[in-house]
Amino acid sequence: MEKYQVRNNIRKLRFMNGEMTQEQLAEKAGVTRQTIIAIEGGKYAPSLELAFKIALAFSVPIGEVFSYEIGDTQ
Amino acid sequence: MSNRKISISVSLVSTLLILGYYLLNLILMIRQGDLNSEDVFRLAAIVIIASIVMNIAGNILTTIVINIIHAIQTQVEKEVRMVEDERDKLIGLKGTQVSYVAFSLGVLIAMLTFVFGQPPLVMFCLIIFFSLLAEICGDLAQFYFYSRGS
C-alpha cells in the first residue's frame, strides 16, 4: 500500500547556504536544534507555519524545501 | 541528551522519589495497624505539596545547571535557549493525554474497590497512588515520543 511522506532538502540547502549549522537554522526558524534534527531525519513533519519559516531562512520557495511524495511501500 | 529530556528526567526522578516515600509510609502504617484518616490525609498533603515544590525547584535547578555546564563547555557567557517549540508542545500534550488515561483508569480501579466493600480510605490512598503513577506514565510517554521524533 502506497504511503505519502513529507520529504525535505534541508540538509542540502544548509550546505548550499554557507554551510549553515542546524543550530543557526533553528535560531532563524525559532525552534530547537532537536526539532531541526527530527525534521531533517524525516521523523517529524513540521506545521505549515514552521515550514514557511524554514523556507524563509533559506530564501527559497517552500516547494524547494519540502515535498509530499510516496514513501515506503507495504 | 536535549535540555527538554533532562527536564523530563528530573521530573521523573522526583516523582519516583515521592512515590517511594508515599508507599513506604503507607506500608509502615498498614503494618503497624495504624491506618487512620488523619495520618493518611496528612501524608497525601505532604506528597502533593512535595510534588509541586520539587517540580518547580527541579526545573529552576535544571535551567541553572544547564547554563553553567554550557558556559564551562563553550567558554561563552551566552544564555542557553530554553525554547519550547511546536514539537515540544505537541509531545507535552501527548504526554498529558497518556497521564489522563492512566489517571482515569486508576480512579476507576479505586472506585471499584469501594464498590466491592473496601473502606473509603483505601479508595483515597489508591487515587493518590494512581495520580503519581499517571505523572510517571506521562513522563515516560514523552521520552518515547522524543525518541520516535514526534
Backbone of each chain as ProteinMPNN parsed JSONL, in Angstrom:
{"seq_chain_A": "MEKYQVRNNIRKLRFMNGEMTQEQLAEKAGVTRQTIIAIEGGKYAPSLELAFKIALAFSVPIGEVFSYEIGDTQ", "coords_chain_A": {"N_chain_A": [[0.85, -1.202, 0.0], [0.591, 2.197, -0.891], [2.194, 4.921, 0.666], [2.17, 8.26, 1.542], [4.739, 10.652, 2.245], [6.222, 13.398, 4.036], [8.861, 14.912, 2.614], [12.21, 16.376, 2.658], [14.689, 18.875, 1.746], [16.499, 19.922, 3.461], [19.042, 19.493, 4.584], [20.757, 19.601, 2.361], [20.243, 22.19, 1.494], [21.185, 23.637, 3.645], [23.943, 23.236, 3.501], [24.373, 24.465, 1.101], [23.942, 27.05, 1.751], [26.149, 28.576, 2.81], [27.164, 26.616, 4.502], [25.447, 26.365, 6.705], [24.726, 25.783, 10.125], [22.831, 23.357, 12.054], [21.98, 24.492, 14.401], [22.065, 27.211, 13.826], [20.098, 27.385, 11.859], [17.948, 26.577, 13.387], [17.735, 28.691, 15.165], [17.039, 30.757, 13.44], [14.576, 29.844, 12.572], [13.194, 29.744, 14.892], [12.979, 27.539, 16.558], [13.994, 24.522, 18.366], [17.245, 22.928, 18.191], [16.982, 20.196, 18.213], [14.492, 19.799, 17.081], [14.937, 20.573, 14.441], [16.743, 18.582, 13.759], [15.061, 16.361, 13.954], [13.245, 16.945, 11.916], [14.901, 17.005, 9.623], [15.704, 14.357, 9.624], [13.421, 13.131, 8.849], [11.663, 12.34, 10.781], [9.798, 13.949, 11.896], [7.074, 15.895, 10.889], [6.855, 19.197, 10.02], [4.754, 21.982, 11.106], [2.66, 24.047, 8.995], [3.304, 26.725, 9.273], [5.867, 26.629, 10.428], [7.21, 25.34, 8.381], [7.138, 27.3, 6.407], [8.689, 29.234, 7.682], [11.184, 27.99, 7.732], [11.679, 27.809, 5.007], [11.833, 30.494, 4.453], [14.136, 31.135, 5.84], [16.042, 30.081, 4.183], [15.618, 31.56, 2.01], [14.099, 30.675, -0.181], [11.419, 29.294, -2.227], [8.752, 27.472, -0.624], [8.226, 25.021, -1.774], [10.667, 24.193, -2.687], [11.927, 23.324, -0.512], [10.363, 21.474, 0.876], [8.563, 18.445, 0.099], [5.841, 16.371, -0.957], [5.735, 13.151, -1.085], [5.566, 9.759, -2.36], [6.321, 7.366, 0.018], [7.737, 4.665, 1.817], [6.794, 1.536, 0.444], [4.221, -0.848, 1.18]], "CA_chain_A": [[0.0, 0.0, 0.0], [1.411, 3.399, -1.005], [2.016, 5.862, 1.768], [2.851, 9.515, 1.26], [5.553, 11.195, 3.334], [6.79, 14.73, 3.819], [10.327, 14.827, 2.457], [12.81, 17.712, 2.649], [16.078, 19.062, 1.268], [17.081, 20.879, 4.418], [20.493, 19.261, 4.737], [21.408, 20.094, 1.138], [20.103, 23.655, 1.476], [22.073, 24.175, 4.689], [25.306, 23.25, 2.973], [24.437, 25.438, -0.004], [23.835, 28.394, 2.323], [27.321, 28.877, 3.634], [27.325, 25.547, 5.499], [24.677, 26.75, 7.899], [24.585, 24.687, 11.093], [21.456, 23.089, 12.484], [21.707, 25.471, 15.464], [21.788, 28.502, 13.183], [18.783, 27.278, 11.222], [16.971, 26.512, 14.479], [17.557, 30.06, 15.68], [16.308, 31.542, 12.426], [13.196, 29.358, 12.479], [12.552, 29.889, 16.203], [12.744, 26.219, 17.168], [15.2, 23.938, 18.952], [18.09, 22.154, 17.274], [16.444, 18.832, 18.169], [13.374, 19.795, 16.133], [15.538, 20.59, 13.095], [17.297, 17.228, 13.558], [13.922, 15.453, 13.72], [12.68, 17.259, 10.591], [15.877, 16.537, 8.631], [15.71, 12.893, 9.615], [12.12, 12.634, 8.409], [10.914, 11.784, 11.92], [8.773, 14.904, 12.309], [6.593, 16.763, 9.819], [6.593, 20.489, 10.656], [3.498, 22.67, 10.783], [2.761, 24.899, 7.802], [3.999, 27.96, 9.659], [7.292, 26.322, 10.595], [7.73, 25.036, 7.05], [7.348, 28.6, 5.754], [9.819, 29.903, 8.363], [12.402, 27.33, 7.27], [11.87, 28.231, 3.608], [12.245, 31.908, 4.521], [15.527, 31.146, 6.307], [16.882, 29.771, 3.03], [15.196, 32.49, 0.941], [13.618, 29.901, -1.336], [10.002, 28.924, -2.064], [8.548, 26.325, 0.26], [8.272, 23.813, -2.589], [12.063, 23.759, -2.875], [12.419, 22.753, 0.76], [9.557, 20.308, 1.257], [7.745, 17.811, -0.947], [4.951, 15.321, -0.424], [5.972, 12.076, -2.05], [5.311, 8.39, -1.916], [7.446, 6.897, 0.816], [7.934, 3.214, 1.776], [5.617, 0.775, 0.023], [3.975, -2.014, 2.064]], "C_chain_A": [[0.883, 1.249, 0.0], [1.116, 4.366, 0.125], [2.823, 7.113, 1.469], [3.593, 10.001, 2.501], [5.991, 12.603, 2.983], [8.305, 14.569, 3.756], [10.896, 16.25, 2.402], [14.243, 17.681, 2.138], [16.852, 19.957, 2.218], [18.587, 20.725, 4.507], [21.263, 19.856, 3.557], [21.38, 21.623, 1.12], [21.0, 24.305, 2.528], [23.498, 24.283, 4.163], [25.453, 24.252, 1.836], [24.373, 26.874, 0.503], [24.964, 28.655, 3.305], [27.519, 27.881, 4.761], [26.673, 25.941, 6.838], [24.554, 25.553, 8.838], [23.105, 24.501, 11.454], [21.031, 24.111, 13.55], [21.331, 26.819, 14.867], [20.407, 28.496, 12.529], [17.686, 27.28, 12.274], [16.682, 27.91, 15.04], [16.755, 30.91, 14.719], [14.831, 31.156, 12.385], [12.453, 29.455, 13.82], [12.2, 28.565, 16.866], [14.057, 25.705, 17.756], [15.981, 23.156, 17.891], [17.544, 20.737, 17.114], [15.279, 18.737, 17.181], [13.899, 19.786, 14.698], [16.1, 19.211, 12.768], [16.17, 16.256, 13.211], [13.317, 15.678, 12.338], [13.603, 16.729, 9.495], [15.851, 15.036, 8.486], [14.388, 12.28, 9.186], [11.269, 12.05, 9.533], [9.767, 12.698, 12.338], [8.391, 15.775, 11.117], [6.212, 18.101, 10.442], [5.217, 21.026, 10.299], [3.735, 23.561, 9.567], [3.567, 26.163, 8.105], [5.505, 27.724, 9.781], [7.949, 26.021, 9.254], [8.031, 26.329, 6.286], [8.547, 29.332, 6.357], [11.142, 29.319, 7.895], [12.709, 27.751, 5.831], [12.373, 29.673, 3.564], [13.704, 32.02, 4.947], [16.496, 30.873, 5.162], [16.601, 30.696, 1.84], [14.816, 31.751, -0.34], [12.13, 29.615, -1.146], [9.876, 27.627, -1.258], [8.624, 24.998, -0.499], [9.68, 23.312, -2.852], [12.623, 23.122, -1.61], [11.693, 21.437, 1.063], [8.798, 19.761, 0.048], [6.938, 16.694, -0.291], [4.975, 14.185, -1.429], [5.62, 10.723, -1.471], [6.552, 7.898, -1.178], [7.651, 5.419, 0.664], [6.672, 2.541, 1.299], [5.479, -0.437, 0.933], [3.499, -3.223, 1.281]], "O_chain_A": [[1.816, 1.35, 0.797], [-0.036, 4.6, 0.492], [4.017, 7.037, 1.177], [3.156, 9.801, 3.634], [6.118, 12.965, 1.813], [8.941, 14.145, 4.721], [10.169, 17.208, 2.136], [14.904, 16.643, 2.101], [17.765, 20.67, 1.802], [19.322, 21.713, 4.506], [22.282, 20.524, 3.734], [22.37, 22.267, 0.773], [21.513, 25.403, 2.316], [24.171, 25.296, 4.357], [26.526, 24.82, 1.632], [24.709, 27.808, -0.225], [24.735, 28.92, 4.486], [27.983, 28.24, 5.844], [27.269, 25.856, 7.911], [24.306, 24.434, 8.39], [22.262, 25.361, 11.197], [19.877, 24.537, 13.592], [20.406, 27.484, 15.333], [19.651, 29.462, 12.628], [16.634, 27.894, 12.093], [15.54, 28.253, 15.345], [15.895, 31.69, 15.131], [13.954, 31.999, 12.193], [11.237, 29.273, 13.877], [11.245, 28.479, 17.638], [15.094, 26.361, 17.66], [15.448, 22.781, 16.846], [17.625, 20.146, 16.037], [15.102, 17.713, 16.521], [13.37, 19.077, 13.843], [15.958, 18.725, 11.646], [16.299, 15.436, 12.302], [12.924, 14.726, 11.664], [13.148, 16.082, 8.552], [15.96, 14.499, 7.383], [14.243, 11.058, 9.16], [10.284, 11.356, 9.283], [8.863, 12.269, 13.055], [9.252, 16.32, 10.425], [5.337, 18.147, 11.307], [4.594, 20.593, 9.329], [4.875, 23.794, 9.168], [4.393, 26.604, 7.306], [6.31, 28.52, 9.297], [9.097, 26.396, 9.016], [9.051, 26.436, 5.605], [9.322, 29.969, 5.643], [12.11, 30.05, 7.684], [13.86, 28.015, 5.486], [13.224, 30.024, 2.747], [14.427, 32.897, 4.474], [17.625, 31.365, 5.16], [17.263, 30.619, 0.805], [15.176, 32.167, -1.441], [11.629, 29.685, -0.024], [10.791, 26.804, -1.229], [9.033, 23.979, 0.057], [9.875, 22.148, -3.2], [13.663, 22.465, -1.638], [12.303, 20.439, 1.447], [8.445, 20.489, -0.88], [7.294, 16.159, 0.759], [4.331, 14.241, -2.476], [5.406, 10.565, -0.269], [7.674, 7.997, -1.675], [7.737, 4.922, -0.459], [5.578, 2.93, 1.705], [6.473, -0.991, 1.403], [3.248, -4.278, 1.866]]}, "seq_chain_B": "MSNRKISISVSLVSTLLILGYYLLNLILMIRQGDLNSEDVFRLAAIVIIASIVMNIAGNILTTIVINIIHAIQTQVEKEVRMVEDERDKLIGLKGTQVSYVAFSLGVLIAMLTFVFGQPPLVMFCLIIFFSLLAEICGDLAQFYFYSRGS", "coords_chain_B": {"N_chain_B": [[21.917, 14.303, 25.385], [18.941, 16.138, 25.134], [17.929, 19.437, 26.34], [15.267, 19.475, 27.09], [14.693, 16.772, 27.49], [16.285, 16.348, 29.691], [14.969, 17.917, 31.588], [12.57, 16.47, 31.76], [13.561, 14.079, 32.754], [14.418, 14.877, 35.294], [11.96, 15.548, 36.434], [10.769, 13.029, 36.37], [12.437, 11.504, 38.054], [12.093, 12.878, 40.502], [9.351, 12.485, 40.929], [9.299, 9.709, 41.172], [10.769, 9.394, 43.527], [9.068, 10.64, 45.345], [6.848, 8.986, 45.128], [7.935, 6.625, 46.108], [8.459, 7.406, 48.753], [5.85, 7.859, 49.613], [4.658, 5.281, 49.344], [6.254, 3.83, 51.1], [5.69, 4.993, 53.622], [2.978, 4.459, 53.747], [2.889, 1.662, 53.749], [4.216, 1.197, 56.141], [2.361, 2.266, 57.936], [0.225, 0.529, 57.539], [1.325, -1.899, 58.377], [1.761, -1.368, 61.058], [-0.778, -1.308, 61.842], [-2.067, 1.065, 61.906], [-3.685, 2.617, 60.243], [-5.175, 5.387, 59.843], [-7.549, 8.0, 59.085], [-6.67, 10.644, 59.496], [-3.824, 10.59, 59.523], [-3.376, 9.557, 56.97], [-4.457, 11.533, 55.311], [-2.751, 13.615, 55.993], [-0.335, 12.607, 55.054], [-0.948, 12.481, 52.322], [-1.253, 15.196, 51.752], [1.354, 16.116, 52.237], [2.689, 14.74, 50.219], [1.52, 15.798, 47.892], [2.151, 18.542, 48.066], [4.94, 18.359, 48.174], [5.422, 17.276, 45.674], [4.687, 19.373, 43.96], [6.454, 21.42, 44.783], [8.973, 20.184, 44.377], [8.933, 19.774, 41.634], [8.898, 22.411, 40.636], [11.229, 23.478, 41.818], [13.062, 21.668, 40.774], [12.929, 22.214, 38.007], [13.921, 24.842, 37.964], [16.499, 24.508, 39.036], [17.542, 22.76, 37.131], [17.634, 24.393, 34.852], [19.524, 26.28, 35.702], [21.82, 24.659, 36.13], [22.221, 23.593, 33.562], [22.847, 25.925, 32.154], [25.229, 26.639, 33.452], [26.919, 24.454, 32.866], [26.945, 24.674, 30.094], [28.211, 27.138, 29.813], [30.714, 26.54, 30.848], [31.563, 24.586, 29.044], [31.548, 25.887, 26.541], [32.855, 28.225, 26.987], [31.626, 30.619, 26.784], [29.553, 33.28, 27.779], [26.83, 33.038, 27.14], [23.336, 32.833, 27.353], [21.612, 29.753, 27.516], [19.315, 28.755, 25.052], [16.16, 28.125, 26.077], [13.908, 27.08, 24.583], [10.49, 26.358, 23.989], [9.242, 24.71, 21.568], [6.96, 24.0, 18.79], [7.003, 21.238, 18.482], [7.818, 20.35, 21.001], [5.624, 21.209, 22.478], [3.619, 19.665, 21.32], [4.457, 17.049, 21.943], [4.401, 17.297, 24.697], [1.657, 17.617, 25.095], [0.739, 15.129, 24.193], [1.906, 13.538, 26.137], [0.495, 14.45, 28.356], [-2.008, 13.524, 27.67], [-1.638, 10.765, 27.858], [-1.107, 10.6, 30.603], [-3.591, 11.403, 31.572], [-5.3, 9.336, 30.718], [-4.181, 7.186, 32.122], [-4.582, 8.053, 34.758], [-7.374, 8.186, 34.827], [-8.074, 5.492, 34.516], [-6.961, 4.554, 36.86], [-8.508, 5.859, 38.803], [-10.933, 4.659, 38.292], [-10.374, 2.003, 39.024], [-9.878, 2.452, 41.74], [-12.391, 3.312, 42.575], [-13.833, 1.009, 42.136], [-12.887, -0.654, 44.144], [-14.124, 0.472, 46.319], [-16.772, 0.019, 45.658], [-16.801, -2.719, 45.894], [-16.763, -3.103, 48.611], [-14.616, -2.196, 50.191], [-13.148, 0.126, 52.591], [-13.612, 3.759, 52.389], [-11.172, 5.025, 52.738], [-9.249, 3.406, 51.591], [-9.84, 3.717, 48.909], [-9.175, 6.424, 48.629], [-6.394, 6.367, 49.16], [-5.546, 4.846, 46.984], [-6.23, 6.534, 44.882], [-4.444, 8.669, 45.225], [-2.062, 7.267, 44.843], [-2.354, 6.424, 42.151], [-2.411, 8.883, 40.927], [0.198, 9.777, 41.127], [1.433, 7.732, 39.748], [0.347, 8.129, 37.244], [1.53, 10.522, 36.504], [4.163, 9.648, 36.233], [3.822, 7.861, 34.107], [3.112, 9.671, 32.102], [5.51, 11.138, 31.82], [7.24, 9.098, 30.962], [6.016, 8.453, 28.578], [6.492, 10.789, 27.144], [9.252, 10.591, 26.84], [9.342, 8.394, 25.14], [8.05, 9.428, 22.857], [9.81, 11.479, 22.161], [12.065, 10.005, 21.466], [11.082, 8.747, 19.273], [10.579, 10.815, 17.572], [8.292, 12.377, 17.169]], "CA_chain_B": [[20.511, 14.413, 25.816], [18.492, 17.514, 24.961], [17.521, 20.119, 27.574], [13.9, 19.066, 27.394], [14.774, 15.41, 28.043], [16.859, 16.484, 31.037], [13.866, 18.399, 32.443], [11.628, 15.358, 31.973], [14.267, 13.122, 33.631], [14.371, 15.435, 36.657], [10.568, 15.394, 36.881], [10.543, 11.592, 36.557], [13.162, 11.077, 39.263], [11.46, 13.464, 41.7], [8.06, 11.811, 41.13], [9.599, 8.351, 41.662], [11.167, 9.526, 44.935], [7.864, 10.952, 46.127], [6.031, 7.769, 45.135], [8.618, 5.721, 47.031], [8.213, 7.929, 50.118], [4.42, 7.649, 49.891], [4.408, 3.843, 49.525], [6.957, 3.398, 52.321], [4.918, 5.446, 54.78], [1.689, 3.76, 53.723], [3.139, 0.268, 54.166], [4.529, 1.239, 57.582], [1.095, 2.5, 58.638], [-0.575, -0.699, 57.446], [1.984, -2.926, 59.207], [1.549, -1.039, 62.472], [-2.222, -1.347, 62.087], [-2.385, 2.431, 62.302], [-4.142, 3.333, 59.054], [-6.325, 6.249, 60.167], [-7.78, 9.014, 58.038], [-5.894, 11.865, 59.744], [-2.444, 10.358, 59.062], [-3.384, 9.361, 55.519], [-4.671, 12.856, 54.684], [-1.525, 14.39, 56.202], [0.644, 12.049, 54.11], [-1.36, 12.906, 50.976], [-0.953, 16.638, 51.63], [2.821, 16.229, 52.118], [3.061, 14.22, 48.892], [1.068, 16.739, 46.846], [2.954, 19.769, 48.177], [6.314, 17.996, 47.796], [5.415, 17.083, 44.222], [4.656, 20.708, 43.324], [7.706, 22.126, 45.113], [10.119, 19.526, 43.723], [8.867, 20.031, 40.193], [9.301, 23.813, 40.376], [12.651, 23.591, 42.17], [13.805, 20.852, 39.807], [13.014, 22.962, 36.74], [14.809, 26.003, 38.15], [17.871, 23.991, 39.185], [17.949, 22.198, 35.83], [17.985, 25.529, 33.982], [20.781, 26.862, 36.2], [22.92, 23.715, 35.887], [22.448, 23.535, 32.106], [23.545, 27.161, 31.775], [26.603, 26.583, 33.992], [27.657, 23.462, 32.07], [27.104, 25.253, 28.753], [29.206, 28.211, 29.915], [32.021, 25.894, 31.056], [31.952, 23.866, 27.818], [31.751, 26.767, 25.383], [33.619, 29.393, 27.432], [30.871, 31.808, 26.374], [28.51, 33.552, 28.773], [25.549, 33.245, 26.461], [22.295, 32.025, 27.98], [21.111, 28.658, 26.68], [17.932, 28.952, 24.623], [15.234, 27.102, 26.574], [12.716, 27.315, 23.775], [9.526, 25.269, 23.904], [8.67, 24.929, 20.236], [5.71, 23.286, 18.492], [7.207, 19.798, 18.707], [7.817, 20.164, 22.458], [4.237, 21.371, 22.94], [2.869, 18.505, 20.828], [4.849, 15.893, 22.758], [3.887, 17.58, 26.04], [0.209, 17.339, 25.067], [0.58, 13.672, 24.099], [2.242, 13.027, 27.465], [-0.648, 14.784, 29.215], [-3.089, 12.617, 27.261], [-1.317, 9.458, 28.452], [-1.323, 10.774, 32.048], [-5.038, 11.481, 31.802], [-5.86, 7.986, 30.562], [-3.67, 6.376, 33.247], [-5.255, 8.502, 35.979], [-8.788, 7.798, 34.72], [-8.134, 4.052, 34.802], [-6.658, 4.412, 38.279], [-9.686, 6.29, 39.585], [-11.938, 3.607, 38.084], [-9.968, 0.877, 39.88], [-10.074, 2.88, 43.128], [-13.83, 3.325, 42.849], [-14.294, -0.386, 42.163], [-12.582, -1.204, 45.474], [-15.174, 0.984, 47.194], [-17.999, -0.692, 45.27], [-16.706, -4.093, 46.392], [-16.826, -3.185, 50.069], [-13.461, -1.665, 50.921], [-13.455, 1.441, 53.174], [-13.274, 4.894, 51.516], [-9.754, 5.381, 52.904], [-8.496, 2.612, 50.598], [-10.086, 4.385, 47.63], [-8.399, 7.66, 48.65], [-4.977, 6.001, 49.026], [-5.326, 4.404, 45.607], [-6.312, 7.707, 43.998], [-3.157, 9.376, 45.346], [-1.067, 6.393, 44.205], [-2.507, 6.456, 40.696], [-2.085, 10.231, 40.414], [1.662, 9.791, 40.978], [1.76, 6.788, 38.676], [-0.048, 8.772, 35.978], [2.586, 11.509, 36.227], [5.309, 8.865, 35.747], [3.445, 7.366, 32.77], [3.186, 10.821, 31.188], [6.93, 11.429, 31.569], [7.797, 8.001, 30.154], [5.439, 8.609, 27.237], [7.217, 11.879, 26.483], [10.548, 10.021, 26.446], [9.106, 7.542, 23.98], [7.747, 10.263, 21.694], [11.033, 12.187, 21.777], [12.973, 9.072, 20.782], [10.471, 8.427, 17.983], [10.66, 12.019, 16.741], [7.111, 13.219, 17.385]], "C_chain_B": [[20.09, 15.881, 25.73], [18.029, 18.097, 26.304], [16.142, 19.672, 28.032], [13.88, 17.672, 28.026], [15.337, 15.437, 29.45], [15.779, 16.944, 32.009], [12.891, 17.27, 32.769], [12.256, 14.315, 32.909], [14.201, 13.574, 35.086], [12.972, 15.261, 37.239], [10.277, 13.93, 37.216], [11.186, 11.104, 37.855], [12.487, 11.613, 40.524], [10.116, 12.785, 41.986], [8.267, 10.389, 41.666], [9.975, 8.382, 43.144], [9.948, 9.778, 45.827], [6.959, 9.729, 46.227], [6.612, 6.75, 46.11], [8.365, 6.109, 48.486], [6.778, 7.642, 50.534], [4.134, 6.176, 50.2], [5.04, 3.331, 50.821], [6.154, 3.764, 53.572], [3.593, 4.713, 54.894], [1.837, 2.32, 54.233], [3.45, 0.206, 55.663], [3.248, 1.403, 58.406], [0.251, 1.231, 58.676], [0.008, -1.775, 58.368], [1.773, -2.676, 60.689], [0.07, -1.068, 62.827], [-2.768, 0.022, 62.442], [-2.876, 3.261, 61.122], [-5.394, 4.141, 59.397], [-6.371, 7.412, 59.184], [-6.892, 10.236, 58.233], [-4.469, 11.714, 59.206], [-2.378, 10.213, 57.541], [-3.559, 10.701, 54.8], [-3.42, 13.724, 54.818], [-0.456, 13.936, 55.215], [0.339, 12.503, 52.689], [-1.014, 14.383, 50.746], [0.543, 16.853, 51.452], [3.26, 15.839, 50.714], [2.706, 15.216, 47.792], [1.929, 18.006, 46.876], [4.394, 19.5, 47.745], [6.433, 17.853, 46.286], [5.484, 18.431, 43.494], [5.994, 21.414, 43.532], [8.898, 21.518, 44.376], [10.11, 19.738, 42.221], [9.348, 21.436, 39.851], [10.801, 23.973, 40.63], [13.521, 22.833, 41.173], [13.992, 21.576, 38.493], [13.992, 24.125, 36.85], [16.262, 25.542, 38.218], [18.41, 23.443, 37.869], [18.409, 23.311, 34.901], [19.335, 26.109, 34.404], [21.959, 25.957, 35.857], [23.243, 23.63, 34.394], [23.223, 24.761, 31.638], [24.996, 27.155, 32.256], [27.45, 25.644, 33.148], [27.936, 24.012, 30.677], [28.187, 26.327, 28.759], [30.611, 27.617, 30.078], [32.499, 25.256, 29.746], [32.314, 24.81, 26.688], [32.582, 28.005, 25.712], [32.945, 30.705, 27.014], [29.752, 32.024, 27.382], [27.15, 33.833, 28.144], [24.518, 32.313, 27.068], [21.788, 30.95, 27.006], [19.64, 28.918, 26.334], [17.06, 27.805, 25.135], [13.895, 27.321, 25.874], [11.791, 26.104, 23.856], [8.804, 25.458, 22.579], [7.459, 24.027, 20.014], [5.829, 21.802, 18.756], [7.192, 19.486, 20.195], [6.392, 20.253, 23.0], [3.398, 20.16, 22.537], [3.16, 17.279, 21.679], [4.358, 16.068, 24.196], [2.397, 17.251, 26.134], [-0.054, 15.839, 24.995], [0.881, 13.022, 25.446], [1.101, 13.278, 28.453], [-1.821, 13.847, 28.931], [-2.892, 11.24, 27.899], [-1.544, 9.507, 29.972], [-2.805, 10.736, 32.383], [-5.678, 10.103, 31.729], [-5.446, 7.105, 31.743], [-4.394, 6.741, 34.542], [-6.726, 8.087, 35.971], [-8.961, 6.317, 35.063], [-7.9, 3.799, 36.299], [-7.844, 4.784, 39.165], [-10.788, 5.229, 39.481], [-11.649, 2.405, 38.989], [-10.224, 1.215, 41.345], [-11.554, 2.843, 43.499], [-14.4, 1.909, 42.921], [-14.016, -1.017, 43.527], [-13.649, -0.767, 46.475], [-16.498, 0.262, 46.929], [-18.0, -2.11, 45.856], [-16.456, -4.175, 47.9], [-15.636, -2.688, 50.851], [-13.801, -0.287, 51.497], [-13.009, 2.584, 52.24], [-11.804, 5.308, 51.6], [-8.87, 4.649, 51.885], [-8.623, 3.27, 49.223], [-9.228, 5.651, 47.537], [-6.909, 7.378, 48.448], [-4.649, 5.602, 47.589], [-5.352, 5.575, 44.628], [-4.999, 8.48, 44.031], [-2.058, 8.578, 44.637], [-1.143, 6.513, 42.68], [-2.223, 7.833, 40.114], [-0.576, 10.346, 40.201], [2.091, 8.879, 39.835], [1.441, 7.382, 37.305], [0.997, 9.791, 35.545], [3.813, 10.793, 35.638], [5.034, 8.344, 34.335], [3.549, 8.471, 31.726], [4.623, 11.15, 30.821], [7.559, 10.36, 30.687], [7.293, 8.083, 28.715], [6.171, 9.7, 26.459], [8.586, 11.395, 26.017], [10.406, 9.208, 25.173], [8.867, 8.383, 22.73], [8.975, 11.041, 21.229], [11.989, 11.25, 21.032], [12.428, 8.715, 19.406], [10.534, 9.605, 17.029], [9.462, 12.929, 16.919], [6.044, 12.476, 18.174]], "O_chain_B": [[20.807, 16.763, 26.203], [17.774, 17.369, 27.263], [15.893, 19.514, 29.228], [13.14, 17.425, 28.978], [14.927, 14.652, 30.305], [15.679, 16.428, 33.122], [12.445, 17.13, 33.908], [11.569, 13.739, 33.752], [13.962, 12.774, 35.991], [12.819, 14.874, 38.398], [9.624, 13.629, 38.216], [10.567, 10.392, 38.645], [12.328, 10.884, 41.504], [9.778, 12.538, 43.144], [7.503, 9.922, 42.511], [9.562, 7.52, 43.919], [9.819, 9.207, 46.909], [6.374, 9.464, 47.278], [5.877, 6.094, 46.847], [8.096, 5.259, 49.334], [6.52, 7.231, 51.665], [3.461, 5.856, 51.18], [4.456, 2.519, 51.539], [5.968, 2.938, 54.465], [3.139, 4.387, 55.991], [1.032, 1.833, 55.027], [3.012, -0.707, 56.363], [3.076, 0.758, 59.441], [-0.354, 0.897, 59.694], [-0.734, -2.477, 59.056], [1.626, -3.608, 61.481], [-0.295, -0.874, 63.987], [-3.762, 0.157, 63.156], [-2.545, 4.44, 60.996], [-6.518, 3.657, 59.263], [-5.377, 7.757, 58.545], [-6.408, 10.811, 57.258], [-3.964, 12.6, 58.516], [-1.438, 10.689, 56.905], [-2.889, 10.969, 53.802], [-3.062, 14.466, 53.904], [0.24, 14.755, 54.614], [1.245, 12.867, 51.938], [-0.541, 14.76, 49.674], [0.965, 17.662, 50.626], [4.088, 16.509, 50.097], [3.494, 15.449, 46.876], [2.379, 18.481, 45.833], [4.998, 20.307, 47.039], [7.431, 18.262, 45.693], [6.242, 18.599, 42.539], [6.589, 21.937, 42.59], [9.728, 22.237, 43.821], [11.167, 19.867, 41.603], [10.106, 21.631, 38.9], [11.539, 24.513, 39.807], [14.588, 23.305, 40.78], [15.082, 21.561, 37.92], [14.792, 24.365, 35.945], [17.138, 26.099, 37.556], [19.578, 23.636, 37.534], [19.442, 23.194, 34.242], [20.185, 26.394, 33.561], [22.979, 26.425, 35.351], [24.413, 23.598, 34.012], [24.141, 24.651, 30.826], [25.889, 27.616, 31.545], [28.566, 25.988, 32.757], [29.031, 23.838, 30.142], [28.985, 26.417, 27.826], [31.577, 28.132, 29.515], [33.669, 25.364, 29.38], [33.275, 24.569, 25.956], [32.969, 28.749, 24.811], [33.588, 31.749, 26.903], [29.084, 31.076, 27.793], [26.424, 34.737, 28.558], [24.794, 31.131, 27.276], [21.569, 31.219, 25.825], [18.832, 29.255, 27.2], [17.196, 26.664, 24.693], [12.898, 27.694, 26.492], [12.247, 24.962, 23.801], [7.876, 26.26, 22.473], [6.989, 23.369, 20.943], [4.872, 21.168, 19.202], [6.622, 18.478, 20.614], [5.999, 19.474, 23.868], [2.568, 19.686, 23.313], [2.249, 16.559, 22.087], [3.948, 15.1, 24.838], [1.937, 16.682, 27.124], [-0.961, 15.333, 25.656], [0.205, 12.077, 25.853], [0.784, 12.423, 29.28], [-2.533, 13.433, 29.846], [-3.834, 10.632, 28.407], [-2.103, 8.576, 30.552], [-3.217, 10.111, 33.361], [-6.498, 9.745, 32.574], [-6.265, 6.37, 32.293], [-4.771, 5.868, 35.324], [-7.261, 7.68, 37.002], [-9.87, 5.939, 35.802], [-8.548, 2.952, 36.913], [-8.139, 4.105, 40.148], [-11.483, 4.942, 40.456], [-12.548, 1.863, 39.632], [-10.721, 0.383, 42.104], [-11.924, 2.404, 44.588], [-15.335, 1.646, 43.676], [-14.811, -1.821, 44.015], [-14.031, -1.528, 47.363], [-17.242, -0.06, 47.855], [-19.04, -2.632, 46.257], [-15.992, -5.198, 48.402], [-15.647, -2.754, 52.08], [-14.659, 0.405, 50.949], [-12.129, 2.391, 51.4], [-11.257, 5.871, 50.653], [-7.884, 5.193, 51.388], [-7.651, 3.369, 48.474], [-8.626, 5.922, 46.498], [-6.241, 8.057, 47.668], [-3.606, 5.974, 47.051], [-4.589, 5.602, 43.663], [-4.495, 8.899, 42.989], [-1.231, 9.144, 43.922], [-0.125, 6.682, 42.008], [-1.841, 7.952, 38.949], [-0.123, 10.936, 39.221], [2.99, 9.206, 39.06], [2.168, 7.166, 36.335], [1.31, 9.906, 34.36], [4.42, 11.266, 34.677], [5.911, 8.383, 33.472], [4.012, 8.242, 30.608], [4.928, 11.411, 29.658], [8.32, 10.673, 29.772], [8.03, 7.821, 27.764], [6.437, 9.553, 25.266], [9.032, 11.748, 24.925], [11.219, 9.307, 24.254], [9.415, 8.091, 21.667], [9.161, 11.241, 20.028], [12.644, 11.662, 20.075], [13.188, 8.42, 18.484], [10.542, 9.42, 15.812], [9.604, 14.148, 16.827], [4.98, 13.031, 18.448]]}, "name": "protein", "num_of_chains": 2, "seq": "MEKYQVRNNIRKLRFMNGEMTQEQLAEKAGVTRQTIIAIEGGKYAPSLELAFKIALAFSVPIGEVFSYEIGDTQMSNRKISISVSLVSTLLILGYYLLNLILMIRQGDLNSEDVFRLAAIVIIASIVMNIAGNILTTIVINIIHAIQTQVEKEVRMVEDERDKLIGLKGTQVSYVAFSLGVLIAMLTFVFGQPPLVMFCLIIFFSLLAEICGDLAQFYFYSRGS"}
